[in-house]
Amino acid sequence: MTKESCKQLFDNLYHNKIILRKDTICFCEFLNCNFSNNTLTIQLKVIETVVKLKPRNKNWFEEAKTKEYIEIQYQNNETTKIENQSIGGIYSCRIWANYDIVKKVYDLKKQGLEEEIYNILW
């Protein structure tokens, strides 16, 4: 992963939104990314859940939503799919930044089609 990877991942976003799967699936506003010392650090503002919030995830989501931003970090050995504009790892959360995927999930959420959302993101 390089600084160029950051540009490829986050250069073409749907309304500056990405999808984050961490405890729950939520829409976030992309704020910033930085690559140094083989670590990608991403700053995100949590906006809203994508799917119905499960009770066990309520505390994390409510706390994250009140923060100015949250930081997610990925090491060089994480699974990066630059061509698909997604990143994740075995012990880390997954991010989708692809314009078409985020737009499609956003539209499906408006229609209340959670099963279709899960089919796209799993």
C-alpha positions as CSV (number, residue, x, y, z in Angstrom):
1,M,0.0,0.0,0.0
2,T,1.2,3.5,-0.8
3,K,0.1,7.1,-0.8
4,E,-1.2,6.4,-4.3
5,S,-3.4,3.7,-2.9
6,C,-5.1,6.3,-0.7
7,K,-5.9,8.3,-3.8
8,Q,-7.2,5.3,-5.7
9,L,-9.3,4.2,-2.8
10,F,-10.9,7.6,-1.9
11,D,-10.7,9.7,-5.1
12,N,-14.2,9.0,-6.5
13,L,-16.8,8.8,-3.6
14,Y,-20.5,9.0,-3.7
15,H,-21.4,12.2,-1.8
16,N,-18.1,11.8,0.1
17,K,-19.5,8.7,1.8
18,I,-18.1,5.3,2.5
19,I,-19.5,2.2,4.1
20,L,-17.8,0.9,7.3
21,R,-18.5,-2.5,8.8
22,K,-17.3,-2.4,12.4
23,D,-19.6,-3.9,14.9
24,T,-22.4,-2.7,12.6
25,I,-22.6,-1.5,9.1
26,C,-22.8,2.3,8.8
27,F,-22.4,5.2,6.4
28,C,-19.5,7.5,7.2
29,E,-18.2,10.7,5.8
30,F,-14.6,10.4,4.5
31,L,-12.5,13.1,6.1
32,N,-8.8,12.3,5.6
33,C,-6.3,9.5,5.0
34,N,-2.6,9.4,5.8
35,F,0.0,6.8,4.9
36,S,3.1,6.6,7.0
37,N,5.3,4.0,8.6
38,N,3.5,1.2,6.6
39,T,0.2,2.2,8.2
40,L,-2.8,3.7,6.5
41,T,-4.8,5.9,8.9
42,I,-8.3,6.9,7.9
43,Q,-10.5,9.6,9.6
44,L,-14.2,9.1,9.3
45,K,-17.3,10.8,10.7
46,V,-20.0,8.2,11.5
47,I,-23.3,9.4,10.0
48,E,-26.0,6.7,10.2
49,T,-26.5,2.9,10.2
50,V,-27.0,1.1,6.9
51,V,-29.0,-1.8,8.4
52,K,-31.1,-2.1,11.5
53,L,-28.9,-1.6,14.6
54,K,-28.6,-4.6,16.8
55,P,-28.8,-4.0,20.6
56,R,-25.3,-5.3,21.2
57,N,-23.9,-2.6,18.7
58,K,-25.9,0.3,20.0
59,N,-23.3,1.6,22.5
60,W,-20.5,1.6,19.9
61,F,-22.6,3.3,17.3
62,E,-24.0,6.0,19.6
63,E,-20.5,6.8,21.0
64,A,-18.9,6.9,17.5
65,K,-21.7,9.1,16.1
66,T,-21.1,11.8,18.8
67,K,-17.3,12.0,18.1
68,E,-15.9,14.5,15.7
69,Y,-14.3,11.6,13.9
70,I,-13.0,8.1,14.4
71,E,-9.7,6.7,13.1
72,I,-9.3,3.3,11.5
73,Q,-5.8,1.9,10.8
74,Y,-4.6,-0.7,8.4
75,Q,-1.2,-2.2,8.2
76,N,0.6,-3.0,4.9
77,N,-0.5,-6.7,5.2
78,E,-4.2,-6.0,5.1
79,T,-6.4,-7.1,2.2
80,T,-6.7,-4.2,-0.2
81,K,-8.7,-4.4,-3.3
82,I,-7.8,-1.1,-5.0
83,E,-9.7,-1.9,-8.2
84,N,-12.9,-2.5,-6.1
85,Q,-12.1,0.5,-3.8
86,S,-12.3,-1.6,-0.6
87,I,-10.0,-2.5,2.3
88,G,-10.2,-4.8,5.2
89,G,-8.3,-7.5,7.2
90,I,-8.8,-10.5,9.4
91,Y,-8.8,-8.5,12.6
92,S,-9.9,-5.2,11.3
93,C,-13.1,-3.7,9.9
94,R,-14.0,-3.5,6.2
95,I,-14.5,-0.3,4.2
96,W,-16.2,0.1,0.8
97,A,-15.4,3.4,-1.0
98,N,-16.6,2.4,-4.5
99,Y,-19.0,5.0,-5.8
100,D,-21.4,2.5,-7.4
101,I,-21.5,0.2,-4.4
102,V,-22.1,3.0,-1.9
103,K,-24.8,4.5,-4.2
104,K,-26.5,1.2,-4.6
105,V,-26.5,0.4,-0.9
106,Y,-27.8,4.0,-0.2
107,D,-30.7,3.4,-2.6
108,L,-31.4,0.0,-1.2
109,K,-31.5,1.4,2.4
110,K,-34.1,4.0,1.2
111,Q,-36.2,1.1,0.0
112,G,-35.7,-0.9,3.2
113,L,-34.1,-3.8,1.4
114,E,-31.7,-5.1,4.0
115,E,-31.3,-8.6,2.6
116,E,-30.1,-7.2,-0.7
117,I,-27.6,-5.0,1.2
118,Y,-26.2,-8.0,3.0
119,N,-25.9,-9.8,-0.3
120,I,-23.7,-7.0,-1.7
121,L,-21.5,-6.5,1.4
122,W,-20.8,-10.1,2.3
